[in-house]
Each structure stands twice: as structure tokens, then as C-alpha cells.
Amino acid sequence: YYIKKNILFVDDEESVISSLRRFFRKESYQIFFASNGQEALELMAHQPIHILVTDLRMPGMGGLELIERVKENYPDILRLICSASRDIEPTVESINSGEIFRFITKPFDPELFKQAILRSAEYYLLKNEREVLVEELSSANNALVQNNIKLDEAFREIYVAKRDQDLMQQAAKETERLIAEHLLQADLPEIPGISLAALSVPASNIAGDFYECINYGNAQFDLFVADVMGKGSLSALIGAGIKAMILKTLSQYDCRDATRTNCPYHDATEGNGINHVMATIHAAVIEKLITLETFATLCYARFDGQKRQMSFIDCGHPKTLHYHGQTGTVTFLEGDAPPLGAVEQFDYQRRTVPLAEGDVLLFYSDGVTEAENATGLEFGPERLVALLTQRHADPVNDLLATIHQMVQVHTGQESLADDFTCIVVRVEAVSGDTLCAAQVS
């Protein structure tokens, strides 16, 4: 969506037009000029314009009348007025009603004027990028349509309230709450023989942490934990889009068929294996992530209680901790796959580890181990290993609460700088040989 912006300047003074030609002769914009309002409307009828900058006092159709006509017929055009300071008062009502984006006084400084046009172009691009992202996310998964409508409404409220910084901040916080609650977090299913819990606490500015658990029944389930690069609503929207694509990919599998030919846990169905699923997800998101110049770390784990094992693919995510109940030791589980969006092609290969009663798997985001105290010292994986070793037998929700509390104590801050996401899986008992019954949550 990175297109050259078309800017139309309207002024009846030839000296002003000549100055504007000199100012912008080396800029990357496509510049058009008109000497009056009627000429400007005729030009816009056959030439797309993104930003309009008009003088206020002109013979015939004045600047305010031109603005009103443009707002009615071309509402997407960003509208600015450039006129003498004595003309500010007649335009106050139009500025407050949203008809005018900015008022620039004459005579103007060339560099300050260029900066004002640059800010206007950046705002126009941001507005249109947001609309495109919301539209793509809405079409990715029908189950998220209603949430995306609410999100779009929240964003529109933010833009309407832009003139008031306090109201904008309040609306932004509400938007972030909706993103985290409806798009990034998930309700974890009940798994026989497994204690499963998650704790995700957004930072002061929302980031791109998300997770999802898909239950196939009989202690067989998939678990995803991921983190999109950067912070803010854009990272959260990208995370929601990746999550939607994961759910869409896994929704094609059906364990209810007695032959289990389309079940991820059917031995003969190699095409449904974790390697194939990960490759399908990669193919679905790689082009968009490269276009957006971002990436996401991800850990994809598949638990199989019947085989007493966990297979996983680690795409640059923080190393999963595996507490071994039989030995009381902790190992780091690490894969060799790059983050999603880092390379166009990759041959995904799973790793498999055995599971036993009393084993605990701890998945987490870098907001846990990279949380810093006042001196810049990180919480680090060693403290996490020590906590897991000491508190592995605690109820899983208590274990997560303890980890969160200790990270807060380390940083000295109740609100962390990055999203805190932790998921714990403890093997209480391993199910026997039973047929797989689908129960996708």
C-alpha cells in the first residue's frame, strides 16, 4: 500500500504557486496546482488526490466552500488550509468539526511547511494501512468477524477523539483490552491426566504475544505459543491474524471418522503430521509477514498421551523448560527453525521428547526472562529454572502466579515493560490406549 501521494495546492497568487513549485521540486510527491476552487474540483474529477492544501481567500469559490465540497464528494482526501493568521478565526468551527486536518499560517517557513506536509502524508498512510489490515483480518476467519467489528469501532473512536489526547488514550486502552481478551488469549480445555494453565498479562503497551490450545481428546492436543516482533496494536493485529490462520489450518482435521484418516494423531497419516501443519502455516503467512517487514517467534507442541511423548517445532522462541519428574532435573528444549517471516522457505523437522508422570513443561515469552531491574539485569532463564525446580508440585495456577510475582519483584514494577505470557503443562497421569475422539476447542 506504499504508493506515491498526490498533493493538490490551490492558491490564486502566482507567486505562491511558484514558491511551492520550488519547495517541492525534489520531493517524492506527485504535485498538482490549481488557481481557484472550481479548477481544483475539475482536476479532482479525473485525477485521484490524497491531500488537498488550499488558500482561504480566493475569488469565486473560497477555501471553506471548496473544503465543504471536497468533504462531501471526496471524504477520503486529507484537507488542509494555508492562509494568513488573520483568517484563523473563520476556520475554527471547520477545524473542530473535522472538516480540516490542519491550518498552516502564511507567510510560511519552507522547511516547517515541508514537515507539515510530511506529517499529513504519514497520517494518511497510517489511516489507510489500518483499514487494509482490519479488512484482511476480518476475511481470515469468520469466527473473528464480530470481534473485528468491535475492534474497528474502537479504532474509529480513537480517530474521532484524536483532538483530545486524554480521550484518545482512554480509547486506546479499551482497544488493547479487546485485542488481548478476544483475539490473543484463549480458553484452555480440560485435558484428562493433564494439568494445564496459562497466565498472560499485557504490558503497559500491548504487544504481540498469543497462544492457543486445540484439544483432540484422550490427552492428545496441540499447543501454540508465539510472540510478534514489536509492540502496539499493529503487532497485536498481526498476532491475531497468524492465530486465525493456525486455527483455519487445523480446522481441516477431523478425528470423528472411525478410520481416523484425517486425524493428526493417526500414524499412517504423515500428511497431517506436525511438520506438514507447520509448513502449511508458514506458506499461509510468509508473504504477508515479509510485506509487513516483521516476524514472529513461535513454539508449536503436539502432546500425545497414548504414545507418552511431545513433539515440537521451535521457531526462534525462548527455549521451553522440561522438568523431569523422575530425576528432578530441568532441560531446555530448543529447535533449529527460524522465526516466521525470517526466510521464505524452510524444511520444518520436529523434535520428540518422552513424557512421564510428574513431568512439567513451561512455555513462556521473552517478556519473562528479559524483564530487567533498575540496573538493567535481566530476570534470566536461570531464575526460571530455579523456580520450576522448587515449585513444580504446586497447583499450576499457583505456579504461574508465583513466577509472575517473582518477575515483578525482580523488576520492582507492578506493570512490566513487555507482555508476560506463561503456560504450564504438567503430566498427572498418562491415558491408556483408546481411540481418538475429536474435541477441538
N, C-alpha and C positions, 0 to 999 in steps of 0.2 A: 504493500500500500504506500510505498515511499515514492510518490510522484512529485514532479516539479510543480510548485504552487503558482497559479495565475493571479496576479495582483492588478487591479484596476484603480488608477488615480484619476480623480475628477476635479478639475480646477479651471476657472475661466481666465486666469492670469498666465500668459505665455511665459513670463519669467519664472514662475513657479514650476511649470511643466519642464522648462529647460533645465532647471536645477535638479529636478527629480530624475531626469534622464542621465545627468552626470553622476548623481549619487549612486544609482543602481546599475550603471553600465557593466560593472564587473561582478555583479551578484548573480546567483543561480536561479533567480525567479524569472518567470515569463511576465514581462511588464506591458500593460496596456494603458492608454491615456484617452481621456475624453474632456472636452471643454465645457460641457453642461450636462444637466441631468437627463435630458431627452436623448442625447447622443450616447450616454452611458447605457440607458435601457436598450437602445437599438443594438449596441455592441453585445450586451449580455444575452440577447435573444438568439444569437448564433455562436457565441463563444463562451465556454464554461469559465466562470470566475470563482475563485476561492475566497479572496479577500478584497473588500472594497474600502478605499480611503477617499473621502470626498470633502471638499470645501463646504462651508456652511452657507456663505452668502454668494449666490450666483444669480445672474439674470434669468428670468423664466422660472424653471423648476429649481427651487432651493435645495440645500443639502438635506434638511429634515424631511421634505416631501419625497426626495429620492430614497432616503433610508426607509420610509414607510412603504414605498412601492416595492423595494427590494425585499423587505421583510415579508411582504405578502406573497410575492411571486417566486422568490429565491431564498427561502428561510435558512438554507444551509450556509449561505455566504456570511463570512465574518465581517461585521460592519464597524468602521472607524471614521471619526470626524477629525479633520485637521483644519483649524481656523484660529483667528486671533483670540487672545484671552478674554476680550470684552464679550465674546459670544458664548462663554461658558454657561451663563445663567439660562438662556433659552433651551439649552440641551440637557439640563439636569433631569427633567422629567423623562426624557427618552432614555437617558443612561440608566436611571433607576428601574424603568420598565423592561429593560433588557434589549431595547432596540439597538443600542450602541455598545460595542465591546470596550472601546477606549476612545478618549478625547485627547488629541495632541495639539498643543498651542503653537501658534505662529508668532514671531519667526522661530524656526526650529534649528537646533544644532544637528548637523548631518549625522554624526555618529550616534547620538541619542535617538534620532529618528530611525536609523537603521536597526538599532536594538529593539525599538518598539515594534517594528515590522517583523523582526525575527521572533520575538515573543508571541506575536499574533499567529505566525505560521506554525510555531511549535504547539500552541494551544489548538489550532485547527487540526493538526496531525494527531494529537493525543485524543481529541474528541472522536475522530473518525476511526482510529485504531481500536478504541474501546468498543464502539458499535460493532466492528467486524468480529472482535474476539467473542463478544456476547452471542452474536448470531451463530458462530461456529460451535460454541459450546452447547447451545440450545439444540442444534441438529445432531450432536454426537450421541445423545442418549435420551430417548423420550421420557424416561423416568425422572430426568432432571429438569424437565421443561418448567414445571411450576416454580421450582427454586430459582431458576434463571430469570423468570419473570419478576420475582420478588427482588432479585439482585439488580436487575436492570432498573427497576423502580427506585431502588435505593441510590443507584448511581445518578439517576436523573435528579433526585432530591439533592444530591451533593452539588451538582452543577447549578441548580436553581439557587442554592444557598451560598454560592461562591462569594457573593458580595459581602457576606457576613462570616468572618473567619471562625467565630465561635460556633455558629450553627453548622458550618461545613465540617468541623472537627467532630461534632456530635454525630452527624450523619455518617461520617466515615467509620466511626467506632461501631455503629449499628451495622453497617455493611460488612465489616470484618467479622462481627459475631455471626451474621447469617452465613457467610462463606465457611467459617470453621464448623458451625453447627450442622449445616445442611449439605455441604459439598465435600469437606475434607475429612471429617471424623466419621466413624461407623459404629453401629451397634454390634457388639461381639456375640456370636451364638453360644449356646450351651453345647459343649463337646463332652460326651461320655468318657470318663477316665482322664480328662484334661482340665486343669485349672488355667483359665485364660483371662487376662485383664489388660486394659490399656489406660494410659493417662497421657492426654495431650493438652498442654497449656500454652495457648498462643502468647507470643511476646507482645510488647507494647505496640509494635507494628507487626501486623500479621505477615507470616512468611508462607512457604510452600510445602510444609510438612503434611503428609496424608497417609492413611493406612486403610486396609480393607481385609476382611476375612470371609472366605467362601467355604461354607460347610457342605460336605458331600455325605455326611453320616458315617457312623461307625468309626469315629476317631480319625477320619480322613478329611483333611481340609487344606486350603491354600491360604497363605498369609502374605500380604504385601506391606512393606514399609518404605516410604520414599520421601525425598526432600528436593524441591526445585530450587535452583540457584536464585539467590537474591531474596529481597523482601518486598512487601507491599501487595496490593491487590492483584497486580499483573501476575506475580509468581503464584499466588493462590488460585487464580483463574486457570493458569497453565496446569497446576497440580490437579485441579478438578477435571480438566479435560483429559489428562492422562488416566486418571482414575476411571472416568467414564469409558475410555477405550479398553481398559483392562476388564471392566465388567462386561462390556459388549463382547469381547473376545471369549471370555469364559462362559457366557450365556449360551453358546452353541453346544455345550456339552450336556448330555442327559444320561443320568445313571439309573433312570427308572426302567429302561429296557432290560429285560431278563438276560439278554446276551451281553449286555454292558459294552457293546461295540463302540459306543460313543461316550464312554466314561473315562475320565483322565486316569483312573486307577486300574484300568483293565490292562494286564500285562501285554496282551497282543496288540494293543492299540498304540504303537510307538508315535504315530502322528499326533496323538493327544498329549504326549509327554511334556514335561516342563520345558525342555529345550525348544520344542516346536511352539509352545504357547508364548514363550519369551520372544522368539523370533517373529511371531505374528504381531505381538505388541510393538516390537521395535519397528517393523515395517509400517505400522499404522501411524506412528508419531514422529519418526525421524525427520521427515521433510518439514513438518511444522516447527519442530524444535530448532532445526538449522536456520529456518527462515527467521525465527524469533531470536536467534543468537543466544540460546540458553540451553541448559542441560539439567538433568535430574539424576541424582543417585537413587538407587533402588535395591532392595533385597527382596527376592521372591522365594518363599519357602513353601514346600509341599510336605505335609505330615501324613504319614501312613501308619496308623496303629496296627494294621494287620501284618505289615512287614517289619514293624518296630524300627522305623527309620525316618529320617528327614532328608529330603533332597532340597538343594537351594542353588540359586544363581545370584551372585553378589555383583551388582553393577556400581562399583565405586562407593558403596555405602559404608558407614562405620561398621567395623567388624562385630558380628554377633557374638555374644558371650554364651558359652555352653558349660553349665555347671554339671559335673558328673556325680550323680547321687551315690554311686558305688565307691568312688575313690575320694570324693570331696575336693576334687581339683577343678580348675576352670581353664578352658581352652578358647582361643579366638578362632572363629570361623570366617575365612576370607576366600573370596573368589577372584578371578582374573578378568572379569568383564569390565569394559569401560562404562562410564555413566551414559545414560540415554541421551542422545543428541551430540555425543562427542565424536563418533565415527559413523559413516554411512552404512557400513556393512560389518557384521561380526558373527562368528560361528559360536553360538552360545553352548556351553557344556556345563552340565550340572555337577555338583559335588554331593555326595551322600554320606551321612553320618548315622551310626546306630543310636537308638534311644533305649533307655532303661527306666524303670520306675525310680522316681526321685530326681530325674534329670530336670534341669531348668534352662530354658532358652530365653535370653534377654536381648530384644531388638531395641534400638534407640537411634535418635538423630544426633547430629553433631552439636546441636544446641545443648546437649547434656555434657559431653566430655570437653567441649571447647568453651564452656562457661568460665569466665575469668573473674578473679577477685580484683581488689583495688590496685594491686601491684602488677596485674597482667598475668598472674599464674593461672593456668587452666585447671579445671577440676580433674581432667585426665582419666584415661581408662583404668589406671591402677586403683584409684579410689572406687571406681565402679566394681572392679573385680573383688575388692575387699568387702564392699557392702553385700554383694551377691553371695560371697562365701559365708559371711556372718549371718545373713538374714534369709537364706534360701528357703528355710522351712516356714517362714511367715506366710499368712494368707496373702495371696497375690496382690490384692488391692493395698494391703498394708505395706508390702514390699515396695510398691511403686510410690506410695505416699512418703515412705522413708527416703527413697532416692531423691524425690523432688525436694523434700525438706533439707537434705544434706547439701544439695546443689545451691539452694537459697542461702544456707548458712555460709557456704564457701564464698559466694559472690557478695554476701552482705546486702542483697537486694531481693525484695519480695517479687518484683516483676523482672524477669530475665530479659537479656538483650536479644535472644533468639528463641524460636519455638522449642518447647520442651516436649518431646514425644518418646514414650517408653511403652513397650509391650512385653509382657512376660507370659511364657508358656511353661507350665510345669506338668510333667507326666506323673499322674497319681496312680494310674493302672493302665495296662495295655489291653485293648479289646481282643477277643478271640477271633477265629475265622468265621466271619459272617458275610453275607452278600452285601454289596454296596447299595445303599438306598439314597437316592438323591434328596438333598435338602439344602438348596442353595439359598443362603441368607444374604 
